[in-house]
Amino acid sequence: MKTVRARLETTLKNHYLFEDFQIEDFSFDRKIKDLDIDSISLVELFLVVEEEFGLHGKISTAIDMETAKEQTLDEFISSLVVKIEELQKSEK
């Protein structure tokens, strides 16, 4: 069974057609805002994640977009993983 992070990364790669090297290039030092990901793009990303994990409407209300824009892609994915795991536990 895939970890939440592996499943999330696969979902994002498939949806946005990222190649492995692109994810790695962005993970270390580039902030979300530096990747030209605006608020509308973040909402779309949240919808993709919510669909994949069956958390309709829960991620987009749980993540502060302004904070997210200041995170690197790696930090952002890590914060999404934590939030997904929290929400999954609360549903059980």
C-alpha positions in Angstrom: 0.0 0.0 0.0 1.3 3.4 -1.0 2.0 6.0 1.7 -0.1 9.1 1.7 2.9 11.1 0.4 3.6 8.7 -2.5 0.0 8.6 -3.4 -0.2 12.4 -3.3 3.0 12.9 -5.4 1.7 10.3 -8.0 -1.7 12.2 -8.2 0.0 15.5 -8.7 2.5 14.1 -11.2 -0.3 12.5 -13.2 -2.6 15.5 -13.1 0.0 18.1 -13.9 2.2 15.9 -16.0 5.3 16.5 -14.0 8.3 14.4 -14.7 10.3 13.1 -11.7 13.1 15.6 -12.4 10.7 18.6 -12.3 9.3 17.6 -8.9 12.9 17.2 -7.5 14.0 20.5 -9.0 11.2 22.3 -7.3 11.3 20.5 -4.0 14.3 22.0 -2.4 14.4 25.8 -2.8 11.5 27.1 -4.9 8.5 28.5 -3.2 5.0 27.9 -4.5 4.6 31.6 -5.4 7.9 31.4 -7.4 6.4 28.6 -9.5 3.7 30.8 -10.8 1.0 28.9 -8.9 -1.6 31.5 -8.0 -4.7 31.2 -5.7 -6.9 29.8 -8.5 -4.3 27.1 -9.3 -4.1 26.2 -5.6 -7.8 25.8 -5.4 -7.7 23.5 -8.5 -4.8 21.6 -6.8 -6.9 21.2 -3.6 -9.9 19.9 -5.6 -7.6 17.3 -7.3 -6.3 16.2 -3.9 -9.8 16.2 -2.3 -11.1 14.0 -5.2 -8.2 11.5 -4.9 -8.6 11.1 -1.1 -12.3 11.4 -0.9 -12.1 14.6 1.2 -14.5 16.8 -0.8 -14.4 20.4 0.4 -12.1 19.7 3.4 -8.6 20.5 2.1 -9.4 23.8 0.5 -10.9 25.1 3.8 -8.1 23.6 6.0 -5.0 25.1 4.2 -4.2 28.8 4.4 -3.3 29.8 0.8 -1.1 32.7 1.8 1.0 30.5 4.0 1.1 27.8 1.3 2.4 30.3 -1.3 5.4 30.9 1.0 6.3 27.2 1.3 8.6 25.3 -1.0 6.9 22.6 -3.0 8.4 20.0 -0.6 7.1 21.9 2.5 3.7 22.3 0.8 3.4 18.6 0.0 4.5 17.7 3.5 1.8 20.0 5.0 -0.8 18.5 2.6 0.2 15.0 3.8 -0.2 16.0 7.5 -3.6 17.5 6.8 -4.8 14.5 4.7 -3.7 12.1 7.5 -5.5 14.3 10.1 -8.7 14.4 8.1 -8.6 10.7 7.4 -8.2 9.9 11.1 -11.1 12.2 12.1 -13.4 10.4 9.7 -12.8 7.0 11.3 
